[in-house]
Amino acid sequence: MLEYTKTILKKVSFDKFLFEKELKKATGHVSVEEFEQLMKWCEKQYGHLYPDVFEKYLTVEKSK
């Protein structure tokens, strides 16, 4: 599921709204460990484009 999610995020990375929507969906589809890996990958790939999106999801994940 992790690789599938990465594929989807790559395809929608041109649009912040779609990217955040798919990232939100991913939280329900991947395990906690996979989500951590996904967030690291996303930050490395797209952190410069959408830093506010990652900050929001990292804050939510840490509060769980």
C-alpha positions in Angstrom: 0.0 0.0 0.0 2.9 2.3 0.7 4.3 2.2 -2.9 0.8 2.7 -4.3 0.3 5.8 -2.1 3.7 7.2 -3.3 2.6 6.7 -6.9 -0.7 8.6 -6.3 1.1 11.4 -4.5 3.6 11.7 -7.4 0.7 12.1 -9.8 -1.1 14.8 -7.8 2.0 16.7 -6.5 1.3 19.5 -8.9 -1.7 20.6 -6.8 -1.5 21.4 -3.1 -5.2 20.6 -2.5 -5.1 17.2 -4.2 -1.8 16.4 -2.6 -3.1 17.1 0.9 -6.3 15.2 0.1 -4.4 12.1 -0.9 -2.1 12.4 2.0 -5.1 12.5 4.3 -6.5 9.4 2.7 -3.2 7.6 3.1 -3.4 8.0 6.9 -6.3 5.5 6.8 -4.7 3.1 4.4 -1.2 2.5 5.7 0.1 1.3 9.0 1.7 3.6 11.5 5.2 2.4 10.5 4.4 2.9 6.8 3.0 6.3 7.5 6.2 7.3 9.2 8.2 6.1 6.2 5.7 7.9 3.9 6.1 11.2 5.7 9.9 11.0 5.5 9.7 10.3 1.8 7.2 13.1 1.3 9.3 15.6 3.2 12.3 14.7 1.1 10.5 14.8 -2.2 8.0 17.6 -1.6 8.9 19.4 1.6 10.0 22.5 -0.3 6.6 22.7 -2.0 4.2 22.2 0.8 5.9 22.7 4.2 2.7 23.7 5.9 1.0 20.4 4.8 3.8 18.4 6.4 3.8 20.4 9.5 0.1 19.8 10.0 0.4 16.0 9.5 3.5 15.6 11.6 1.8 17.5 14.4 -1.3 15.3 14.2 0.8 12.1 14.1 2.8 13.1 17.1 -0.3 13.8 19.1 -1.7 10.3 18.6 
